[in-house]
Amino acid sequence: MNRQEFEALRDLPDKLIVDDIVFVPSTKISTTLILEPVKVLNALGYDVVLHGSYIPDIPTIRFNFSIGSEGGAICRVEVNSTVHGRAGRTHKHSLQQDSCPRKNIPSAVPRTDLDLITQTPRDIWETICREANIKHEGRFIDPQ
């Protein structure tokens, strides 16, 4: 996916998730809950998949959008995660150059408006949906 295709997808109204958002215990890391892949339906026909993780003890949450299961990440929101340069611990990665999916979308911008101290994971999810024009018809099962 290139930047122009990413922008068209990002700006596309009426993207849809019909599945529930449920964080389940990771089989690899006992302190982590994972969001197993969920399809993001869209009129452009891209195979967009959402997955993520939540670590309640920190707390940190990550929502990652990729093209298919092997296509590479195109957008990721990390709240109270590892420090990413000047973007800090809460930031958003998005596709800036054609090589970004292969390089795990390296550039990040701060998202200080997102905070797990004053907001719930559901609040953060609803902000992401609103900003990305995603309608979520399933349930959001609070991982707390």
Residue pairs with C-beta under 8 A, 6 or more apart in sequence:
1 9
1 46
1 67
1 71
1 72
1 74
1 95
1 98
1 101
2 98
3 95
3 96
3 97
3 98
5 46
6 74
6 75
6 94
6 95
8 44
9 15
9 42
9 44
9 46
9 48
9 74
10 75
10 94
10 132
11 133
12 42
12 43
12 44
12 133
13 133
14 43
14 133
14 135
15 40
15 41
15 42
15 48
15 132
15 133
15 134
15 135
16 40
16 41
16 42
16 134
16 135
16 136
16 137
17 38
17 39
17 40
17 41
17 50
17 134
17 135
17 136
17 137
17 138
18 39
18 41
18 137
18 138
19 38
19 39
19 138
20 138
20 139
20 140
20 141
21 35
21 38
21 125
21 136
21 138
21 139
21 140
21 141
22 35
22 36
22 141
23 33
23 34
23 35
23 52
23 53
23 54
23 141
23 143
24 33
24 34
24 35
24 36
25 32
25 33
25 34
26 32
26 33
26 34
26 53
31 55
31 57
32 53
32 54
32 55
33 53
33 54
33 55
33 56
33 143
34 51
34 52
34 53
34 54
35 50
35 51
35 52
35 53
35 54
35 63
36 51
37 49
37 50
37 51
37 69
38 49
38 50
38 51
39 47
39 48
39 49
39 50
40 48
40 49
40 50
40 65
40 134
42 48
46 67
47 67
47 68
47 71
48 65
48 66
48 67
48 74
49 65
49 66
49 67
49 68
49 69
50 63
50 64
50 65
51 64
51 66
52 61
52 62
52 63
52 64
53 60
53 61
53 62
54 60
54 61
54 62
54 121
54 143
55 61
56 143
56 144
58 80
59 80
59 116
60 78
60 79
60 80
60 81
60 116
61 78
61 79
61 80
61 116
61 121
61 124
62 76
62 77
62 78
62 79
62 81
63 76
63 77
63 124
63 125
63 128
64 73
64 75
64 76
65 73
65 74
65 75
65 76
66 72
66 73
66 74
66 101
67 74
67 101
71 101
72 100
72 101
72 102
72 104
73 93
73 100
73 101
73 104
73 105
74 94
74 95
74 100
74 101
74 105
75 92
75 93
75 94
75 95
75 105
75 132
76 92
76 93
76 94
76 105
77 91
77 92
77 93
77 111
77 114
77 124
77 128
78 84
78 89
78 90
78 91
78 92
78 93
78 108
79 89
79 90
79 111
79 114
79 115
79 116
79 124
80 89
80 90
80 115
80 116
81 89
81 90
81 91
82 89
83 89
84 91
84 93
84 108
85 108
86 110
87 108
87 109
87 110
88 110
88 112
90 110
90 111
90 112
90 114
90 115
91 108
91 109
91 110
91 111
92 108
92 109
92 111
93 104
93 105
93 106
93 107
93 108
94 100
94 105
94 107
94 109
95 101
95 105
96 105
96 107
100 106
100 107
113 127
114 124
114 127
116 124
119 127
120 142
120 144
121 140
121 142
121 143
121 144
122 140
122 142
125 136
125 140
126 140
128 134
129 135
129 136
